[in-house]
Structures are given as structure tokens and as C-alpha cells.
Amino acid sequence: MARTTFSGPVKSDNGFEGAITGNVVGNVTGNVTGTVTSTTTTSAALGAIANAVNTSGKALGTTLYNTTTKTFYVAQGALAASTWIDAADGTTTITPA
């Protein structure tokens, strides 16, 4: 596999090796090895409609680690008022208000 440094959108049919920083847009298929970092937040922040987790970059499927409940929450839509659902049980929700 060739090794090259890129800045900007990149498509690979052969995979990537090394560090990827920034946001990944699209689907990730195959294995991910190494350290995956995520954004952390609290139940209070998820429930506050004006909080940045609800107003900046929120999209269907956005996943954040909730340090209050020690579980991951997944956005059910892109709107600030879109519900967050606990990925561990699939039923516990937080709806920003």
C-alpha cells in the first residue's frame, strides 16, 4: 500500500494506514484498528437545545459519549430538537428542550 499525505477530501479503494484526523464523512466499512476518539458530553448538555452538541454539526447518527450515564448516545436527526437515544439499551432517550 502506498503512503501519501493528503489535505482535503480523499477516496481510497485500497484502504488507509496511519493517523486520520478530523471528521469522517460517509460510511466506514472494514476493520478499524488503533485508537478511536470521540466527543464526550453530559446528559444536561444533550438535553439543552441551545447547547453546541445540538446546534453545531449534529446529524443523523452523530454519536457522543455521555459521561453522566457512561454510555454512547446517537442522534436521531439533524435538528437541534432531534432526540438522542442510548446506544446501550436502544430505548432510553434524551430530547433537547
All heavy atoms as an XYZ file, in Angstrom:
669
protein
N       0.842     -1.167      0.000
C       0.000      0.000      0.000
C       0.891      1.236      0.000
O       1.826      1.341      0.775
C      -0.910     -0.025      1.236
C      -1.835      1.152      1.319
S      -2.897      1.206      2.800
C      -3.512     -0.439      2.922
N       0.614      2.170     -0.859
C       1.373      3.420     -0.934
C       1.048      4.309      0.259
O      -0.037      4.242      0.812
C       1.043      4.149     -2.234
N       1.976      5.148      0.628
C       1.767      6.088      1.724
C       1.927      7.500      1.191
O       2.933      7.834      0.587
C       2.761      5.836      2.843
C       2.539      4.506      3.504
C       3.576      4.272      4.561
N       3.465      2.903      5.014
C       3.650      2.522      6.251
N       3.991      3.392      7.156
N       3.535      1.271      6.588
N       0.905      8.314      1.423
C       0.896      9.688      0.939
C       0.190     10.561      1.958
O      -0.718     10.119      2.641
C       0.156      9.778     -0.414
O       0.723      8.829     -1.308
C       0.254     11.155     -1.007
N       0.573     11.823      2.053
C      -0.099     12.785      2.921
C      -1.068     13.599      2.083
O      -0.715     14.085      1.017
C       0.919     13.720      3.594
O       1.827     12.935      4.354
C       0.210     14.730      4.490
N      -2.300     13.725      2.566
C      -3.340     14.462      1.850
C      -3.889     15.560      2.731
O      -3.892     15.448      3.947
C      -4.514     13.539      1.483
C      -4.154     12.421      0.576
C      -3.849     11.175      1.072
C      -4.131     12.609     -0.798
C      -3.524     10.127      0.236
C      -3.798     11.568     -1.643
C      -3.493     10.331     -1.133
N      -4.402     16.595      2.128
C      -5.169     17.601      2.859
C      -6.399     17.899      2.017
O      -6.301     18.482      0.954
C      -4.351     18.871      3.102
O      -3.991     19.454      1.879
N      -7.531     17.446      2.475
C      -8.767     17.620      1.724
C      -9.469     16.289      1.543
O      -9.020     15.264      2.038
N     -10.578     16.274      0.825
C     -11.320     15.036      0.620
C     -10.480     14.014     -0.137
O      -9.792     14.339     -1.100
C     -12.515     15.473     -0.224
C     -12.627     16.938      0.002
C     -11.241     17.424      0.250
N     -10.521     12.772      0.326
C      -9.730     11.709     -0.281
C     -10.597     10.461     -0.396
O     -11.347     10.129      0.508
C      -8.489     11.379      0.587
C      -7.723     10.208      0.020
C      -7.596     12.599      0.722
N     -10.495      9.746     -1.496
C     -11.167      8.467     -1.677
C     -10.106      7.414     -1.921
O      -9.167      7.642     -2.680
C     -12.128      8.509     -2.860
C     -12.818      7.183     -3.091
C     -13.728      7.211     -4.289
C     -14.323      5.822     -4.479
N     -15.025      5.681     -5.721
N     -10.251      6.276     -1.280
C      -9.300      5.187     -1.476
C     -10.052      3.897     -1.728
O     -11.001      3.577     -1.029
C      -8.414      5.020     -0.248
O      -7.629      3.846     -0.378
N      -9.596      3.153     -2.727
C     -10.156      1.833     -2.984
C      -9.326      0.747     -2.302
O      -9.695     -0.414     -2.316
C     -10.218      1.567     -4.495
C     -11.187      2.504     -5.193
O     -12.237      2.825     -4.592
O     -10.895      2.922     -6.315
N      -8.190      1.134     -1.722
C      -7.269      0.165     -1.127
C      -7.103      0.324      0.375
O      -6.329     -0.390      0.981
C      -5.892      0.280     -1.794
C      -5.964     -0.050     -3.257
O      -6.587     -1.026     -3.638
N      -5.353      0.774     -4.078
N      -7.795      1.281      0.982
C      -7.701      1.466      2.420
C      -6.702      2.531      2.809
O      -6.016      3.103      1.971
N      -6.607      2.800      4.113
C      -5.698      3.801      4.647
C      -4.900      3.176      5.772
O      -5.377      2.314      6.492
C      -6.469      5.006      5.208
C      -7.130      5.838      4.151
C      -8.481      5.690      3.879
C      -6.407      6.757      3.424
C      -9.094      6.451      2.903
C      -7.006      7.534      2.446
C      -8.348      7.371      2.186
N      -3.687      3.678      5.947
C      -2.852      3.264      7.058
C      -2.270      4.515      7.661
O      -1.831      5.410      6.935
C      -1.734      2.357      6.549
C      -0.847      1.832      7.638
C       0.225      0.913      7.089
O      -0.119      0.007      6.320
O       1.397      1.147      7.412
N      -2.275      4.611      8.972
C      -1.742      5.795      9.634
C      -2.832      6.538     10.369
O      -3.923      6.023     10.591
N      -2.547      7.762     10.744
C      -3.484      8.562     11.522
C      -4.415      9.339     10.608
O      -3.985      9.903      9.613
C      -2.730      9.520     12.425
N      -5.688      9.341     10.960
C      -6.679     10.161     10.274
C      -7.221     11.120     11.314
O      -7.720     10.702     12.355
C      -7.825      9.317      9.680
C      -7.275      8.349      8.643
C      -8.894     10.209      9.077
C      -8.292      7.369      8.106
N      -7.087     12.416     11.064
C      -7.601     13.407     11.999
C      -8.712     14.186     11.328
O      -8.757     14.301     10.113
C      -6.497     14.374     12.457
O      -5.948     15.025     11.314
C      -5.393     13.646     13.201
N      -9.614     14.708     12.126
C     -10.744     15.450     11.586
C     -11.977     14.570     11.527
O     -12.031     13.491     12.103
N     -12.982     15.026     10.816
C     -14.245     14.304     10.726
C     -14.223     13.322      9.573
O     -13.638     13.590      8.528
C     -15.401     15.284     10.531
C     -15.556     16.206     11.718
O     -15.353     15.799     12.848
N     -15.891     17.449     11.476
N     -14.865     12.198      9.757
C     -15.040     11.220      8.691
C     -16.471     11.363      8.206
O     -17.408     11.231      8.982
C     -14.780      9.784      9.188
C     -15.068      8.778      8.091
C     -13.350      9.653      9.687
N     -16.648     11.654      6.919
C     -17.975     11.822      6.343
C     -18.225     10.649      5.413
O     -17.429     10.367      4.536
C     -18.073     13.154      5.557
C     -19.436     13.296      4.921
C     -17.782     14.325      6.472
N     -19.320      9.958      5.629
C     -19.632      8.790      4.814
C     -19.574      7.533      5.648
O     -19.495      7.568      6.871
N     -19.607      6.412      4.993
C     -19.613      5.118      5.669
C     -18.194      4.600      5.856
O     -17.337      4.806      5.010
C     -20.402      4.093      4.854
C     -21.843      4.491      4.714
O     -22.439      5.027      5.638
N     -22.410      4.247      3.559
N     -17.980      3.922      6.968
C     -16.708      3.255      7.211
C     -16.999      1.766      7.168
O     -17.813      1.260      7.938
C     -16.116      3.644      8.583
C     -14.842      2.873      8.851
C     -15.875      5.138      8.651
N     -16.355      1.065      6.238
C     -16.518     -0.384      6.147
C     -15.170     -1.036      6.372
O     -14.127     -0.442      6.112
C     -17.082     -0.803      4.775
O     -16.216     -0.313      3.758
C     -18.469     -0.258      4.562
N     -15.179     -2.241      6.861
C     -13.926     -2.920      7.168
C     -13.573     -2.731      8.628
O     -14.369     -2.260      9.429
N     -12.368     -3.095      8.972
C     -11.921     -3.034     10.361
C     -11.249     -1.705     10.659
O     -10.529     -1.162      9.829
C     -10.930     -4.161     10.645
C     -11.574     -5.518     10.504
O     -12.718     -5.704     10.884
N     -10.847     -6.465      9.937
N     -11.491     -1.202     11.863
C     -10.808     -0.008     12.349
C      -9.948     -0.465     13.509
O     -10.452     -1.018     14.486
C     -11.797      1.082     12.812
C     -11.049      2.269     13.387
C     -12.695      1.496     11.668
N      -8.635     -0.271     13.401
C      -7.732     -0.643     14.483
C      -7.045      0.602     14.993
O      -6.947      1.603     14.297
C      -6.676     -1.658     14.008
O      -5.941     -1.083     12.937
C      -7.324     -2.952     13.551
N      -6.582      0.550     16.202
C      -5.937      1.719     16.798
C      -6.896      2.398     17.756
O      -7.842      1.799     18.256
N      -6.666      3.652     18.017
C      -7.464      4.418     18.957
C      -8.518      5.228     18.225
O      -8.196      5.950     17.289
C      -6.573      5.372     19.771
O      -5.580      4.598     20.432
C      -7.372      6.137     20.798
N      -9.765      5.060     18.623
C     -10.856      5.855     18.077
C     -11.273      6.825     19.165
O     -11.638      6.419     20.262
C     -12.055      4.971     17.662
C     -13.190      5.822     17.155
C     -11.626      3.965     16.616
N     -11.182      8.112     18.891
C     -11.566      9.110     19.889
C     -12.931      9.673     19.533
O     -13.302      9.751     18.373
C     -10.541     10.248     19.971
O     -10.409     10.840     18.688
C      -9.189      9.748     20.432
N     -13.667     10.012     20.536
C     -14.998     10.565     20.309
C     -15.196     11.778     21.208
O     -14.446     12.006     22.143
C     -16.069      9.525     20.610
O     -16.053      9.192     21.980
N     -16.223     12.515     20.920
C     -16.566     13.673     21.721
C     -17.344     13.222     22.941
O     -18.199     12.353     22.850
C     -17.406     14.645     20.887
O     -16.680     14.977     19.715
C     -17.709     15.905     21.644
N     -17.061     13.814     24.068
C     -17.798     13.496     25.285
C     -18.711     14.657     25.642
O     -18.460     15.802     25.277
C     -16.854     13.208     26.467
O     -16.081     14.363     26.732
C     -15.954     12.029     26.167
N     -19.771     14.328     26.347
C     -20.746     15.327     26.766
C     -21.446     14.813     28.015
O     -21.104     13.765     28.545
C     -21.746     15.609     25.626
O     -22.528     16.757     25.976
C     -22.650     14.429     25.335
N     -22.438     15.554     28.479
C     -23.213     15.167     29.658
C     -24.687     15.082     29.299
O     -25.109     15.596     28.264
C     -23.052     16.201     30.784
O     -23.596     17.447     30.321
C     -21.589     16.381     31.184
N     -25.470     14.472     30.170
C     -26.918     14.412     29.956
C     -27.518     15.814     29.908
O     -28.404     16.088     29.098
C     -27.598     13.603     31.074
O     -27.241     12.245     30.996
N     -27.006     16.714     30.750
C     -27.523     18.092     30.765
C     -27.276     18.774     29.427
O     -28.153     19.464     28.897
C     -26.879     18.876     31.901
N     -26.094     18.588     28.851
C     -25.782     19.207     27.565
C     -26.642     18.622     26.453
O     -27.152     19.349     25.595
C     -24.300     19.033     27.239
N     -26.824     17.298     26.443
C     -27.668     16.664     25.429
C     -29.100     17.174     25.507
O     -29.781     17.301     24.490
C     -27.657     15.141     25.586
C     -26.345     14.432     25.240
C     -26.435     12.956     25.616
C     -26.002     14.591     23.779
N     -29.556     17.486     26.713
C     -30.929     17.940     26.911
C     -31.147     19.429     26.722
O     -32.278     19.909     26.755
N     -30.072     20.180     26.524
C     -30.177     21.639     26.360
C     -30.191     21.983     24.876
O     -29.173     21.855     24.198
C     -29.016     22.333     27.064
N     -31.334     22.412     24.363
C     -31.500     22.650     22.932
C     -30.518     23.681     22.381
O     -30.124     23.618     21.210
C     -32.959     23.019     22.593
C     -33.232     22.786     21.113
C     -33.280     24.432     23.046
C     -34.700     22.747     20.765
N     -30.072     24.623     23.204
C     -29.151     25.661     22.738
C     -27.680     25.244     22.859
O     -26.793     25.967     22.416
C     -29.385     26.955     23.508
N     -27.401     24.071     23.445
C     -26.028     23.627     23.607
C     -25.411     23.291     22.259
O     -26.084     22.817     21.344
C     -25.973     22.402     24.524
C     -24.554     22.054     24.915
O     -23.818     21.461     24.143
N     -24.182     22.431     26.129
N     -24.110     23.499     22.130
C     -23.398     23.262     20.869
C     -23.547     21.832     20.355
O     -23.545     21.608     19.146
C     -21.924     23.605     21.024
N     -23.714     20.840     21.239
C     -23.878     19.461     20.754
C     -25.162     19.312     19.932
O     -25.273     18.401     19.117
C     -23.868     18.409     21.890
C     -22.555     18.421     22.632
C     -25.030     18.573     22.831
N     -26.113     20.228     20.148
C     -27.374     20.181     19.402
C     -27.439     21.191     18.254
O     -28.277     21.044     17.367
C     -28.548     20.421     20.359
C     -28.729     19.265     21.296
O     -28.825     18.119     20.870
N     -28.762     19.539     22.589
N     -26.565     22.183     18.272
C     -26.669     23.257     17.272
C     -25.519     23.294     16.269
O     -25.614     23.987     15.267
C     -26.743     24.634     17.961
O     -25.545     24.834     18.720
C     -27.963     24.734     18.869
N     -24.457     22.563     16.521
C     -23.285     22.639     15.644
C     -22.844     21.248     15.193
O     -22.313     20.470     15.990
C     -22.145     23.337     16.383
O     -21.001     23.386     15.583
N     -23.082     20.932     13.943
C     -22.606     19.675     13.378
C     -23.425     18.443     13.707
O     -23.022     17.330     13.398
N     -24.570     18.610     14.326
C     -25.407     17.462     14.657
C     -26.023     16.900     13.383
O     -26.521     17.633     12.537
C     -26.513     17.884     15.621
C     -27.389     16.739     16.114
C     -28.385     17.261     17.140
C     -29.274     16.181     17.693
N     -30.242     16.724     18.666
N     -25.953     15.591     13.214
C     -26.521     14.917     12.052
C     -27.082     13.575     12.494
O     -26.716     13.063     13.563
C     -25.446     14.699     10.989
N     -27.955     13.015     11.702
C     -28.476     11.682     11.991
C     -27.296     10.735     12.150
O     -26.425     10.661     11.291
C     -29.381     11.209     10.855
C     -29.907      9.777     10.963
C     -30.817      9.629     12.166
C     -30.646      9.395      9.689
N     -27.226     10.060     13.284
C     -26.154      9.105     13.531
C     -24.970      9.656     14.295
O     -24.074      8.901     14.664
N     -24.956     10.984     14.565
C     -23.876     11.538     15.380
C     -23.845     10.783     16.701
O     -24.881     10.593     17.337
C     -24.096     13.041     15.647
O     -24.064     13.736     14.403
C     -23.038     13.610     16.577
N     -22.668     10.346     17.109
C     -22.529      9.559     18.335
C     -21.619     10.276     19.310
O     -20.524     10.696     18.956
C     -21.961      8.164     18.010
O     -22.814      7.532     17.053
C     -21.878      7.300     19.254
N     -22.101     10.432     20.535
C     -21.346     11.102     21.593
C     -21.330     10.220     22.841
O     -22.302      9.521     23.135
C     -21.990     12.443     21.951
C     -22.107     13.475     20.838
C     -22.883     14.689     21.330
C     -20.738     13.878     20.357
N     -20.238     10.272     23.574
C     -20.149      9.547     24.839
C     -20.688     10.427     25.950
O     -20.224     11.544     26.158
C     -18.707      9.140     25.140
C     -18.588      8.311     26.387
C     -19.015      6.984     26.398
C     -18.081      8.856     27.553
C     -18.921      6.227     27.545
C     -17.970      8.099     28.704
C     -18.400      6.783     28.697
O     -18.307      6.033     29.843
N     -21.690      9.924     26.655
C     -22.325     10.647     27.754
C     -21.604     10.269     29.051
O     -21.720      9.140     29.526
C     -23.812     10.274     27.824
C     -24.568     11.045     28.875
O     -23.979     11.570     29.816
N     -25.873     11.113     28.731
N     -20.867     11.220     29.613
C     -20.106     10.938     30.828
C     -20.999     10.820     32.063
O     -20.558     10.285     33.075
C     -19.037     12.028     31.065
O     -19.676     13.309     31.153
C     -18.014     12.036     29.936
N     -22.235     11.291     31.974
C     -23.168     11.160     33.095
C     -23.631      9.711     33.236
O     -23.645      9.156     34.334
C     -24.398     12.074     32.894
O     -23.957     13.408     32.666
C     -25.319     12.025     34.094
N     -24.013      9.109     32.109
C     -24.559      7.741     32.135
C     -23.523      6.680     31.782
O     -23.803      5.490     31.891
C     -25.723      7.624     31.137
O     -25.229      7.886     29.820
C     -26.851      8.573     31.483
N     -22.353      7.110     31.319
C     -21.277      6.202     30.905
C     -21.686      5.322     29.728
O     -21.292      4.169     29.628
C     -20.804      5.328     32.077
C     -20.459      6.081     33.344
C     -19.181      6.860     33.201
C     -18.700      7.418     34.508
N     -19.107      8.758     34.809
N     -22.480      5.886     28.802
C     -22.910      5.175     27.603
C     -22.859      6.120     26.411
O     -22.768      7.334     26.568
C     -24.346      4.628     27.737
O     -25.229      5.722     28.015
C     -24.465      3.589     28.844
N     -22.931      5.550     25.217
C     -22.965      6.347     23.996
C     -24.406      6.694     23.637
O     -25.310      5.866     23.797
C     -22.320      5.579     22.836
C     -20.831      5.488     22.941
C     -20.235      4.403     23.544
C     -20.021      6.510     22.456
C     -18.856      4.316     23.657
C     -18.642      6.434     22.558
C     -18.057      5.330     23.155
N     -24.602      7.906     23.148
C     -25.914      8.352     22.664
C     -25.797      8.679     21.178
O     -24.786      9.223     20.737
C     -26.401      9.583     23.446
C     -27.144      9.214     24.703
C     -26.477      8.717     25.808
C     -28.530      9.327     24.772
C     -27.161      8.350     26.959
C     -29.217      8.962     25.918
C     -28.535      8.481     27.004
O     -29.222      8.113     28.136
N     -26.838      8.339     20.428
C     -26.855      8.525     18.981
C     -27.987      9.471     18.604
O     -29.135      9.270     19.013
C     -27.043      7.173     18.261
C     -27.034      7.355     16.755
C     -25.963      6.181     18.693
N     -27.670     10.501     17.798
C     -28.672     11.469     17.351
C     -29.630     10.807     16.369
O     -29.211     10.098     15.457
C     -27.997     12.667     16.697
N     -30.909     11.077     16.545
C     -31.936     10.506     15.678
C     -32.344     11.465     14.566
O     -33.287     11.197     13.826
C     -33.161     10.104     16.511
C     -32.825      9.080     17.586
C     -32.212      7.821     17.000
O     -32.882      7.075     16.307
N     -30.931      7.592     17.248
N     -31.636     12.576     14.439
C     -31.893     13.548     13.387
C     -30.917     14.706     13.496
O     -30.098     14.760     14.418
N     -30.997     15.627     12.544
C     -30.055     16.742     12.477
C     -30.550     18.014     13.154
O     -29.781     18.947     13.348
C     -29.731     17.042     11.018
N     -31.818     18.079     13.503
C     -32.364     19.285     14.130
C     -31.897     19.404     15.571
O     -31.645     18.399     16.237
C     -33.884     19.263     14.087
C     -34.534     19.173     12.708
C     -36.041     19.073     12.836
C     -34.128     20.370     11.858
N     -31.812     20.626     16.069
C     -31.412     20.841     17.465
C     -32.340     20.101     18.423
O     -31.917     19.625     19.471
C     -31.388     22.330     17.792
N     -33.611     19.953     18.050
C     -34.591     19.282     18.907
C     -34.667     17.770     18.665
O     -35.454     17.082     19.317
C     -35.970     19.898     18.701
N     -33.851     17.252     17.762
C     -33.880     15.809     17.491
C     -33.425     15.027     18.718
O     -32.476     15.401     19.408
C     -32.980     15.470     16.306
O     -33.468     16.046     15.121
N     -34.088     13.933     18.970
C     -33.844     13.090     20.132
C     -32.498     12.372     20.052
O     -32.037     12.019     18.976
C     -34.969     12.041     20.239
O     -36.210     12.737     20.419
C     -34.772     11.089     21.398
N     -31.895     12.163     21.207
C     -30.709     11.326     21.367
C     -31.165     10.014     21.988
O     -31.981     10.020     22.903
C     -29.693     11.987     22.297
C     -29.095     13.251     21.767
C     -29.569     14.520     21.946
C     -27.928     13.362     20.963
N     -28.753     15.419     21.304
C     -27.725     14.736     20.689
C     -27.020     12.443     20.444
C     -26.663     15.204     19.935
C     -25.956     12.910     19.694
C     -25.785     14.273     19.440
N     -30.656      8.880     21.511
C     -31.037      7.585     22.072
C     -29.801      6.861     22.590
O     -28.734      6.909     21.972
C     -31.809      6.733     21.040
C     -32.429      5.502     21.694
C     -30.921      6.346     19.873
C     -33.487      4.836     20.858
N     -29.954      6.222     23.738
C     -28.861      5.471     24.360
C     -28.569      4.240     23.516
O     -29.435      3.391     23.304
C     -29.279      5.066     25.776
C     -28.162      4.443     26.577
O     -27.315      3.748     25.984
O     -28.138      4.643     27.798
N     -27.344      4.132     23.023
C     -26.968      3.009     22.161
C     -26.907      1.700     22.929
O     -27.020      0.626     22.334
C     -25.625      3.287     21.487
N     -26.749      1.761     24.250
C     -26.625      0.539     25.043
C     -27.943     -0.221     25.154
O     -27.973     -1.444     25.064
C     -26.092      0.864     26.440
N     -29.053      0.508     25.343
C     -30.334     -0.186     25.508
C     -31.319      0.080     24.379
O     -32.330     -0.605     24.266
C     -30.961      0.138     26.872
C     -31.373      1.590     27.039
O     -31.502      2.316     26.033
O     -31.573      1.995     28.192
N     -31.052      1.101     23.560
C     -31.915      1.386     22.420
C     -33.264      1.983     22.763
O     -34.092      2.176     21.872
N     -33.504      2.266     24.031
C     -34.811      2.804     24.417
C     -34.722      4.098     25.226
O     -35.617      4.931     25.138
C     -35.634      1.782     25.226
O     -34.908      1.430     26.397
C     -35.922      0.530     24.412
N     -33.679      4.274     26.028
C     -33.550      5.484     26.832
C     -33.254      6.663     25.926
O     -32.349      6.597     25.095
C     -32.432      5.328     27.876
O     -32.708      4.190     28.692
C     -32.308      6.566     28.753
N     -34.033      7.724     26.049
C     -33.862      8.891     25.174
C     -33.677     10.162     25.981
O     -34.113     10.270     27.114
C     -35.062      9.063     24.236
O     -36.240      9.271     25.019
C     -35.246      7.864     23.326
N     -33.035     11.135     25.320
C     -32.945     12.495     25.827
C     -33.396     13.384     24.670
O     -32.826     13.333     23.589
C     -31.516     12.881     26.255
C     -31.048     11.992     27.404
C     -31.453     14.362     26.633
C     -29.595     12.209     27.822
N     -34.443     14.175     24.906
C     -34.946     15.073     23.871
C     -34.641     16.504     24.279
O     -35.125     16.981     25.295
C     -36.466     14.894     23.674
O     -36.722     13.532     23.332
C     -36.981     15.795     22.573
N     -33.811     17.195     23.494
C     -33.455     18.581     23.827
C     -34.688     19.482     23.895
O     -35.586     19.383     23.066
C     -32.557     18.999     22.660
C     -32.025     17.716     22.107
C     -33.137     16.735     22.277
N     -34.713     20.324     24.890
C     -35.825     21.272     25.060
C     -35.290     22.612     25.506
O     -34.178     22.745     25.955
C     -36.814     20.738     26.079
